[in-house]
Amino acid sequence: MIRIRLGAASALDNPQLQKNMSAVIRTALHSRDNSVAEVANWETLRQYAHDVKEHTLARLDSYLKQLEKRVVEQGGKVVWVENGEEALSFITRLAHEKNMTKVVKSKTMLGEEIHLNKGLEAAHIEPVETDLGEYIIQLAKETPFHIIAPALHKSRQEVSDLFTEKVNMPPTDDVQQITATARRILRAHFLTARLGITGVNFGVAATGTLVVVENEGNARLSASVPEVHIALMGIEKVIPRAADLSVFLKLLTRSATGQKITSYVNFINGPRRPEELDGPAEFYLVLIDNGRSKILADSFLRQTLACIRCGACLNVCPVYQRIGGHAYGSTYPGPIGAILTPQLLSEEEAPEHPYASSLCGACYETCPVKIEIPHILLKLRERVQRKKNDKASHIPLEKWSMQIWAWGMSSSRRFAWFARLMRAAQGWFLKEKGSRIELPVLNGWTRHRDLPTIPKKSFREVFKPEEKGN
């Protein structure tokens, strides 16, 4: 069972983490806002992308078959797998058959989802992350902190200390020198690895084109230098036509990094042709379900699969801004992780994820494909609570408390009585020289949030003499 509370408490008590996150997320939000403001028809594009995804998910089997046909026509091979174990089995078997002992990988959240690195290492195959952020995380033996920026939580000094310890880099806080060190090490891996693995941002059904978006060139090298390229793609990543791609790219890059376009947009159409100078001799597209068909079966919840992994909902979420990615204890953090994790696993395995939200709606407002994240959270909360109630032999405390609250709020007299009672009792709970309230029962909530004191006179008590005077 994945619990968020312990990770959240640890993150909230880490001042360095709070400082690192605050600076980076503030910059990311500013860049995105400026970039989006340049697009006059942004809301029209969001609706278009939403409609395309809705249409595609309703006909997913048809578009996946079309994608497979086009990939095969171009000399590639398509492998369908039910889960991560099957995907890992295929990859390791292929590597062993060809005596490959090292893999260069570009950033892929799907690879994280199926625990690819751990499986490769168990099969005595060395995985090398080639995205700088992922490489930092791999050296630190951590998991990604953010969908777009895996090492967002680490300061320049922390990265410098890590490189000094792990790769014997001379101590320095010069970002260019740190980057040059990583480039030198990774370039040697690119030249010696015979197998490359990448993720896929979009798979165009009509043309069989796989699109990989990046800023460092490492995905291009991973896909073109080794003799074998394996592309891992979740079945939801397919889109119908190349004409749709321009809209999705504009939405993705501006939402993710605030760029008009990323440095590299790779279009992959099978293995190297006889007349071509570079590219893999063999190309495999691995289509992975891993719980997505279960989500697809629900006509409302299936919109979760429309996510294009831009990470924008993480940046605007007040919960993620405070607790960060590791607190979620799952592959996908933030609002998208709060709705995706319980569906990929189960509500029993991730019961706290649907509650890791203030329901402020910022995630929906910023989502480039208009996923109704707040409504999905409420749906999942309902499921979690229903299962709790089914198991409980007594009235749950939360339900009992809400019934008392409803009873008190339904009468003005009872409301006024409760207010006077709370005003009289608040002195027992005042902290920090009487400036705020901390409740023993809810100290996990009030320790990190301000609960203002109740005024000496209520609005009713102040207004009543005025009303009589008039």
Secondary structure as GFF3:
##gff-version 3
##sequence-region A 1 470
A	DSSP	alpha_helix	5	12	.	.	.	ID=ss1
A	DSSP	alpha_helix	15	37	.	.	.	ID=ss2
A	DSSP	alpha_helix	42	58	.	.	.	ID=ss3
A	DSSP	alpha_helix	60	73	.	.	.	ID=ss4
A	DSSP	beta_strand	77	81	.	.	.	ID=ss5
A	DSSP	alpha_helix	84	97	.	.	.	ID=ss6
A	DSSP	beta_strand	102	105	.	.	.	ID=ss7
A	DSSP	alpha_helix	109	113	.	.	.	ID=ss8
A	DSSP	alpha_helix	116	122	.	.	.	ID=ss9
A	DSSP	beta_strand	126	129	.	.	.	ID=ss10
A	DSSP	alpha_helix	132	140	.	.	.	ID=ss11
A	DSSP	alpha_helix	156	166	.	.	.	ID=ss12
A	DSSP	alpha_helix	175	192	.	.	.	ID=ss13
A	DSSP	beta_strand	195	198	.	.	.	ID=ss14
A	DSSP	beta_strand	202	204	.	.	.	ID=ss15
A	DSSP	beta_strand	209	214	.	.	.	ID=ss16
A	DSSP	alpha_helix	218	224	.	.	.	ID=ss17
A	DSSP	beta_strand	228	234	.	.	.	ID=ss18
A	DSSP	three_ten_helix	235	237	.	.	.	ID=ss19
A	DSSP	beta_strand	238	239	.	.	.	ID=ss20
A	DSSP	alpha_helix	242	256	.	.	.	ID=ss21
A	DSSP	beta_strand	264	268	.	.	.	ID=ss22
A	DSSP	beta_strand	282	288	.	.	.	ID=ss23
A	DSSP	alpha_helix	292	296	.	.	.	ID=ss24
A	DSSP	three_ten_helix	301	306	.	.	.	ID=ss25
A	DSSP	alpha_helix	312	316	.	.	.	ID=ss26
A	DSSP	alpha_helix	318	323	.	.	.	ID=ss27
A	DSSP	three_ten_helix	326	328	.	.	.	ID=ss28
A	DSSP	alpha_helix	334	344	.	.	.	ID=ss29
A	DSSP	three_ten_helix	353	355	.	.	.	ID=ss30
A	DSSP	alpha_helix	362	366	.	.	.	ID=ss31
A	DSSP	alpha_helix	373	391	.	.	.	ID=ss32
A	DSSP	alpha_helix	397	409	.	.	.	ID=ss33
A	DSSP	alpha_helix	412	425	.	.	.	ID=ss34
A	DSSP	three_ten_helix	426	428	.	.	.	ID=ss35
A	DSSP	beta_strand	430	431	.	.	.	ID=ss36
A	DSSP	beta_strand	436	437	.	.	.	ID=ss37
A	DSSP	alpha_helix	443	446	.	.	.	ID=ss38
A	DSSP	alpha_helix	459	469	.	.	.	ID=ss39
###
